[in-house]
Amino acid sequence: MSDEKPKASGIQKVAEEAFTPAAKEFGQEIAPLGKATGALTNRVGQLLLMPFSGLVYGLEKSAEYIKRAVTERLKDVPQDKIVEPQARIAVPAMQALTYSVEEQHIREMFANLLAADMNADTKGDVHPAFVELIKEMTPIEAKVLLALKDGSQIEGSIRFGKPFEEFLNHSRTYTFRIEGIHPNAYPKSLDNLDRLGLIDFKDEYPSTFKEWEEKLKEYSKHLFEGELNPQCKALADRLPGSSGLVDFRGIYLTDLGKAFVNICMKGFK
């Protein structure tokens, strides 16, 4: 395999021409302070400019991806229905896509958003805030949100203590599972989705998981009985005479969450 560096593209050349002289001049200005300071400054300058190189590459790659992806989504839309996207949506979406084009769920949400904004029939359902919501979401959170797309779910908090009195938390479990994602990652993801206003936790919860509820209650009860593992024994020693409990709460999409899912997660499975 050749070690020869690929030639810079047009956009990369512009970036190099713009940044390299500035970096050199910056280093020269510091040079009188000493060789060590000058070398350090050049190093700092190089490190500071490295993200711009990635940005240039990301812009080229994301532009290539988004043209194909949006075209595919608009292929069945009549020509007279295809309209110019709002700058408030297209510009920040493309900027954000440059550093998330490698993340499948994130890039597909941006593609869905731009395609919806270029379709006269769906343009009115698009909100500029959707760009920021995608930007502040991780791929794991996108998958968690997708789990709520087809229906509300339940969070069960396993606790040790006495009802309506003191209790100690043990763990949390959910009525959904995401392949390849450990359940320990769910709480933080759900908290962020709640912060973004896409989901809501409520004391009332769906009545469609009765069997799951009963099994969890039974599990919680026996978890703190008999021969306890070290974690459970430590909890039991702190609250003598207590037992295992489960606190349930529902996880629901908000109106904003439903609108976001309908536009940005269209076609997701």
Long-range contacts (C-beta under 8 A, 24 or more apart in sequence): 9-56, 9-60, 11-56, 11-59, 11-60, 12-53, 12-56, 12-57, 15-52, 15-53, 15-56, 19-49, 19-52, 23-49, 54-99, 55-98, 55-99, 58-97, 58-98, 58-99, 58-101, 59-94, 59-98, 61-98, 61-101, 62-94, 62-97, 62-98, 62-101, 62-107, 63-94, 65-97, 65-101, 65-107, 65-111, 66-94, 66-97, 66-110, 66-111, 66-114, 69-107, 69-108, 69-111, 69-115, 70-111, 70-114, 70-115, 70-118, 73-111, 73-112, 73-115, 74-115, 74-118, 74-119, 77-119, 77-121, 80-120, 81-119, 81-120, 81-121, 82-118, 82-119, 82-120, 83-118, 83-119, 83-120, 83-123, 84-118, 85-114, 85-117, 85-118, 86-117, 86-126, 86-128, 88-128, 89-113, 89-114, 89-117, 89-126, 89-128, 89-130, 89-131, 90-114, 90-117, 92-131, 92-132, 92-135, 93-131, 93-134, 96-131, 96-134, 96-135, 100-135, 103-139, 104-139, 105-139, 105-142, 105-143, 105-146, 105-268, 106-134, 106-137, 106-139, 106-142, 108-268, 109-134, 109-137, 109-142, 109-264, 109-265, 110-134, 112-263, 112-264, 112-265, 112-266, 112-267, 113-263, 113-264, 116-263, 116-264, 116-266, 122-263, 125-259, 125-262, 125-263, 126-263, 127-259, 129-256, 130-260, 130-263, 130-264, 133-196, 133-198, 133-260, 133-264, 134-264, 136-192, 136-196, 137-192, 137-193, 137-196, 138-189, 138-192, 140-178, 140-181, 140-185, 140-189, 141-189, 141-192, 141-193, 142-265, 143-178, 143-181, 144-178, 144-181, 144-186, 144-189, 144-190, 144-193, 145-193, 145-198, 145-199, 145-257, 145-261, 145-265, 146-265, 146-268, 147-176, 147-178, 148-176, 148-199, 148-251, 148-252, 148-253, 148-257, 148-261, 149-253, 149-261, 149-265, 149-268, 151-206, 151-208, 152-205, 152-206, 152-250, 152-251, 152-252, 152-253, 153-206, 153-250, 153-251, 154-205, 154-206, 154-209, 154-212, 154-213, 154-248, 154-249, 154-250, 154-251, 155-190, 155-201, 155-248, 155-249, 155-250, 155-251, 156-213, 156-216, 156-246, 156-247, 156-248, 157-246, 157-247, 157-248, 157-249, 158-216, 158-219, 158-220, 158-223, 158-244, 158-245, 158-246, 159-220, 159-244, 159-245, 159-246, 159-247, 160-223, 160-224, 160-232, 160-235, 160-236, 160-239, 160-242, 160-243, 160-244, 160-245, 161-239, 161-242, 161-243, 161-245, 162-239, 162-241, 162-242, 162-243, 163-245, 166-239, 167-239, 167-242, 167-245, 168-235, 168-238, 168-239, 170-220, 170-223, 170-231, 170-232, 170-235, 170-244, 173-216, 174-251, 175-206, 175-209, 175-212, 190-251, 193-257, 197-254, 197-256, 197-257, 198-253, 198-254, 198-256, 198-257, 198-260, 199-251, 199-252, 199-253, 199-254, 199-257, 200-251, 200-252, 200-253, 200-254, 200-257, 201-249, 201-250, 201-251, 201-252, 202-249, 202-250, 202-252, 203-249, 203-250, 204-250, 205-248, 205-249, 205-250, 206-250, 213-246, 213-248, 216-246, 217-246, 219-244, 220-244, 220-245, 220-246
